[in-house]
Amino acid sequence: MTGIAPSPCGSVLLLTLPRSDGHESEAVEIGWHLHPSAWGRGIATEGADALVSRARHAGLLRLHAVVREANVRSLAVCDRLGMARLGVTDEWYGTEFVDHVLDL
């Protein structure tokens, strides 16, 4: 009998957002990184939604997602998660991103 073993297609994560000015941050980012073969199948939304639930259960109060303006797929994931779009900022990572928040 032959079969194909499942392989990872990407990851979802929570991490502390690094401020561009070098000061400490308490902001928590939710992120997702998928292999292109996994795009368009709802995997990022499903994984991020599960992580939102875990963050809420752990007592976190707010999550950010920072997305490049041209990354329409990730912008759509933020929308499906119900995140509020704050607009373009250079507050994080020393570059411009579209910042989103989700109050938990």
C-alpha positions in Angstrom: 0.0 0.0 0.0 1.3 3.4 -0.9 0.3 6.8 0.4 1.4 10.3 0.6 2.3 11.5 4.0 0.9 14.9 4.9 3.4 17.7 5.0 3.3 21.2 6.5 2.0 23.8 4.2 2.8 26.8 6.4 2.4 28.2 9.9 0.4 30.6 12.0 2.0 32.5 14.8 1.7 35.0 17.6 4.7 37.2 18.5 5.5 40.6 20.1 5.6 43.3 17.4 8.9 45.0 17.2 8.6 48.8 17.1 10.4 50.7 14.5 11.9 53.2 17.0 13.5 50.3 19.0 11.3 50.9 22.1 9.7 47.8 23.7 6.2 46.9 22.6 3.5 45.0 24.3 1.5 44.7 21.0 1.0 41.1 19.9 1.0 40.2 16.2 -0.9 37.3 14.6 0.6 36.2 11.3 0.5 33.4 8.8 2.9 32.2 6.2 1.8 29.6 3.7 3.5 27.8 0.8 1.9 29.1 -2.5 0.5 25.6 -3.2 -1.8 26.2 -0.1 -3.1 29.6 -1.1 -6.7 30.1 -1.9 -8.0 27.1 0.1 -9.0 28.8 3.4 -6.1 27.4 5.3 -4.7 30.7 6.5 -8.1 31.8 7.7 -8.8 28.5 9.5 -5.4 28.5 11.2 -5.6 32.1 12.2 -9.1 31.8 13.5 -8.0 28.8 15.7 -5.1 30.9 17.0 -7.4 33.9 17.7 -9.5 31.5 19.9 -6.4 30.3 21.7 -5.2 34.0 22.2 -8.6 34.9 23.6 -8.5 31.9 26.0 -5.0 32.8 27.1 -6.3 36.3 28.2 -4.9 38.4 25.4 -6.9 41.6 24.8 -5.9 42.6 21.3 -4.1 41.3 18.3 -2.5 43.2 15.4 -1.8 42.0 11.9 0.6 43.9 9.7 0.3 43.3 6.0 2.0 44.7 2.9 -0.4 46.8 0.9 -0.1 44.7 -2.2 -0.8 41.4 -0.4 -4.5 41.2 -1.2 -4.8 37.6 0.0 -3.6 38.5 3.5 -5.7 41.6 3.6 -8.7 39.4 2.8 -7.7 37.0 5.7 -7.7 40.0 8.0 -11.2 41.0 6.8 -12.5 37.4 7.2 -11.2 37.4 10.8 -13.1 40.6 11.5 -10.1 42.8 12.0 -10.4 46.6 11.8 -8.1 48.1 9.3 -6.2 51.0 10.8 -4.3 52.1 7.7 -0.7 52.3 6.6 1.9 52.8 9.3 5.6 52.6 9.7 5.4 51.9 13.4 6.4 48.3 13.1 9.5 46.5 11.7 10.9 49.8 10.3 8.8 49.7 7.1 5.3 50.4 5.9 2.5 48.0 6.5 -1.3 48.1 6.6 -2.0 47.7 10.4 -5.1 45.8 11.5 -6.4 45.1 15.0 -8.8 42.7 16.6 -10.1 43.3 20.1 -10.6 40.1 21.8 
